[in-house]
Amino acid sequence: MSIRPFSAHVSQEAVDDLRVRLERVRWPGALDGASWEDGTSLNFIKMLADYWTHTFDWRAQEARLNCLPQAMATIGGTEIHFVHQRSANPSALPLILTHGWPGSFIEMERILPLLTDPEAHGGNVADAFHVVVPSLPGFGFSPAPAAVGVSSKQIAQQWRSLMVELGYPVFAAQGGDIGAGVSMWLARQFPRSVLGIHLN
């Protein structure tokens, strides 16, 4: 397995292309543009598209994301993006957090300092974690699978390989939605590695 540092960078061409496509949307009609009764409110979607076109600053978000310790791992020919935030407490418990659909690793950004440095947030240093947050294949910065049939069970196998490579042969897992399935498969397949799981 190879692991290398990662920084997010989306080409300006891709950012400009998205802006042009948002500006050229052909909006459908709606009986009531404000209603959510038959799906997403058309007015809301127009407002969101306007925000993405004229207000959202991708470069600022990219800079924020690049403050996180990110890396890419090649696991059995598959590229997996992940965040790896170590605690200052050397005896911290390793923990892998798996997002769901349609989420991403960014869901975990705010809780990283709480988990890795609980003492700074009114908690006990003994409750610290070394945290690993992978991006599911095809989500965030992890490329889509090259073949059909990638399952939660297979992803769990990749996650265990990643944790072992990072020096964590024993760890805990948390996940929601698809991440819950991955976490359950981690526990089922590797009971000697997984101390416990939390699901939502």
C-alpha positions as CSV (number, residue, x, y, z in Angstrom):
1,M,0.0,0.0,0.0
2,S,1.3,3.5,-0.8
3,I,0.2,6.6,1.1
4,R,1.0,10.1,0.0
5,P,0.0,13.6,1.1
6,F,-3.0,15.2,-0.6
7,S,-4.1,18.8,-1.1
8,A,-7.4,19.7,-2.8
9,H,-7.1,21.6,-6.0
10,V,-9.8,21.9,-8.6
11,S,-8.8,23.5,-11.8
12,Q,-10.1,27.0,-12.6
13,E,-11.5,25.6,-15.8
14,A,-13.7,23.2,-13.9
15,V,-14.9,26.0,-11.5
16,D,-15.6,28.3,-14.5
17,D,-17.4,25.5,-16.3
18,L,-19.7,24.9,-13.3
19,R,-20.5,28.6,-13.1
20,V,-21.4,28.7,-16.9
21,R,-23.6,25.6,-16.6
22,L,-25.5,27.1,-13.6
23,E,-26.1,30.3,-15.4
24,R,-27.5,28.4,-18.4
25,V,-30.0,26.2,-16.5
26,R,-33.4,25.8,-18.2
27,W,-35.7,25.9,-15.3
28,P,-38.9,23.8,-15.3
29,G,-42.3,25.2,-14.6
30,A,-44.0,24.7,-11.2
31,L,-47.6,25.0,-10.0
32,D,-46.3,26.6,-6.8
33,G,-42.6,27.6,-6.9
34,A,-42.4,28.0,-3.1
35,S,-44.0,24.6,-2.3
36,W,-42.1,21.5,-1.1
37,E,-45.2,19.3,-1.5
38,D,-44.1,17.7,-4.8
39,G,-40.3,17.8,-4.3
40,T,-37.8,20.5,-3.7
41,S,-39.1,24.0,-4.0
42,L,-38.2,25.5,-7.3
43,N,-37.6,28.9,-5.7
44,F,-35.2,27.3,-3.2
45,I,-33.3,25.6,-6.0
46,K,-33.0,28.8,-8.0
47,M,-31.7,30.6,-4.8
48,L,-29.2,27.8,-4.3
49,A,-28.0,28.0,-7.9
50,D,-27.7,31.8,-7.6
51,Y,-25.6,31.3,-4.5
52,W,-23.3,28.8,-6.2
53,T,-23.0,31.0,-9.2
54,H,-22.4,34.4,-7.6
55,T,-21.5,34.0,-4.0
56,F,-19.8,30.7,-3.2
57,D,-16.0,31.0,-3.1
58,W,-14.5,27.6,-4.0
59,R,-10.9,28.8,-3.4
60,A,-11.7,29.9,0.2
61,Q,-13.3,26.5,0.8
62,E,-10.4,24.7,-0.8
63,A,-8.0,26.6,1.5
64,R,-10.1,25.7,4.5
65,L,-10.1,22.0,3.5
66,N,-6.4,22.0,3.0
67,C,-5.9,22.9,6.7
68,L,-6.9,19.3,7.4
69,P,-4.2,16.6,7.3
70,Q,-5.2,14.7,4.1
71,A,-3.7,11.9,2.2
72,M,-4.4,9.4,-0.6
73,A,-3.8,5.7,-0.2
74,T,-3.7,3.0,-2.9
75,I,-5.4,0.0,-1.5
76,G,-5.5,-3.0,-3.8
77,G,-5.5,-0.8,-6.8
78,T,-8.1,1.6,-5.5
79,E,-7.3,5.2,-4.6
80,I,-8.8,6.3,-1.3
81,H,-8.7,9.8,0.1
82,F,-8.7,10.3,3.8
83,V,-8.1,12.7,6.7
84,H,-5.8,11.5,9.5
85,Q,-5.8,13.6,12.6
86,R,-3.6,12.3,15.4
87,S,-4.2,13.2,19.0
88,A,-1.3,14.7,21.1
89,N,-2.2,11.9,23.5
90,P,0.0,9.0,22.4
91,S,-2.3,6.4,24.1
92,A,-5.4,7.8,22.3
93,L,-7.8,5.2,20.8
94,P,-7.7,4.9,17.0
95,L,-11.1,5.6,15.5
96,I,-12.3,5.4,11.9
97,L,-15.3,7.5,11.0
98,T,-17.3,6.6,7.8
99,H,-19.8,9.1,6.2
100,G,-22.9,8.1,4.4
101,W,-24.7,9.1,1.2
102,P,-24.8,11.8,0.0
103,G,-22.3,13.0,2.5
104,S,-18.5,13.4,2.6
105,F,-15.6,13.6,5.0
106,I,-16.4,17.2,5.5
107,E,-19.2,16.1,7.9
108,M,-16.6,15.2,10.4
109,E,-14.5,18.5,10.2
110,R,-16.1,20.1,13.3
111,I,-15.8,17.1,15.6
112,L,-12.1,16.4,14.8
113,P,-10.8,18.8,17.5
114,L,-13.3,17.5,20.0
115,L,-12.2,13.9,19.5
116,T,-8.5,14.5,19.2
117,D,-8.1,17.1,21.9
118,P,-11.1,16.6,24.3
119,E,-9.2,18.3,27.2
120,A,-9.2,21.6,25.3
121,H,-13.0,21.4,25.1
122,G,-13.8,20.6,28.7
123,G,-13.3,16.8,28.4
124,N,-10.8,14.3,29.7
125,V,-7.5,13.7,28.0
126,A,-8.1,9.9,28.5
127,D,-11.0,10.2,26.1
128,A,-8.9,11.3,23.1
129,F,-8.9,9.6,19.7
130,H,-6.5,9.3,16.7
131,V,-9.1,9.9,14.0
132,V,-9.2,8.6,10.4
133,V,-11.9,9.8,8.1
134,P,-11.8,8.1,4.6
135,S,-13.9,9.2,1.7
136,L,-16.0,6.3,0.3
137,P,-15.1,5.3,-3.2
138,G,-16.7,7.8,-5.6
139,F,-17.3,10.4,-2.9
140,G,-15.3,13.5,-2.1
141,F,-11.8,13.1,-3.5
142,S,-11.9,9.3,-3.7
143,P,-12.2,8.3,-7.4
144,A,-15.2,6.2,-8.4
145,P,-14.7,2.5,-8.5
146,A,-13.3,1.2,-11.8
147,A,-15.8,-1.8,-11.8
148,V,-19.3,-2.6,-10.5
149,G,-20.0,-4.5,-7.4
150,V,-18.1,-2.5,-4.7
151,S,-19.9,-3.3,-1.5
152,S,-19.8,-2.2,2.1
153,K,-18.1,-5.5,2.9
154,Q,-15.3,-4.8,0.4
155,I,-14.9,-1.2,1.7
156,A,-14.6,-2.5,5.2
157,Q,-11.7,-4.7,4.1
158,Q,-10.0,-1.6,2.6
159,W,-10.6,0.4,5.8
160,R,-9.0,-2.3,7.9
161,S,-6.0,-2.4,5.5
162,L,-5.7,1.4,5.8
163,M,-5.9,1.3,9.6
164,V,-3.2,-1.4,9.9
165,E,-1.0,0.5,7.5
166,L,-1.4,3.6,9.6
167,G,-0.2,1.6,12.6
168,Y,-3.6,0.9,14.2
169,P,-4.1,-2.9,14.3
170,V,-6.9,-2.4,16.9
171,F,-9.4,0.4,16.6
172,A,-13.0,1.5,17.0
173,A,-15.4,2.5,14.2
174,Q,-18.3,4.8,13.7
175,G,-20.6,5.2,10.7
176,G,-24.0,6.4,9.5
177,D,-26.0,5.3,6.5
178,I,-23.6,3.5,4.1
179,G,-20.9,4.2,6.8
180,A,-23.0,2.1,9.3
181,G,-22.9,-0.8,6.9
182,V,-19.2,-0.5,6.5
183,S,-18.7,-0.3,10.2
184,M,-20.9,-3.4,10.8
185,W,-18.8,-5.3,8.2
186,L,-15.6,-4.2,10.0
187,A,-16.9,-5.6,13.2
188,R,-18.2,-8.8,11.6
189,Q,-15.1,-9.6,9.6
190,F,-12.4,-8.4,12.0
191,P,-13.6,-8.9,15.6
192,R,-10.1,-9.0,16.9
193,S,-9.3,-5.6,15.4
194,V,-12.5,-3.7,16.1
195,L,-13.0,-2.9,19.8
196,G,-16.5,-1.5,19.2
197,I,-18.7,0.3,16.8
198,H,-21.3,3.1,17.0
199,L,-23.9,3.4,14.3
200,N,-26.5,6.0,13.3
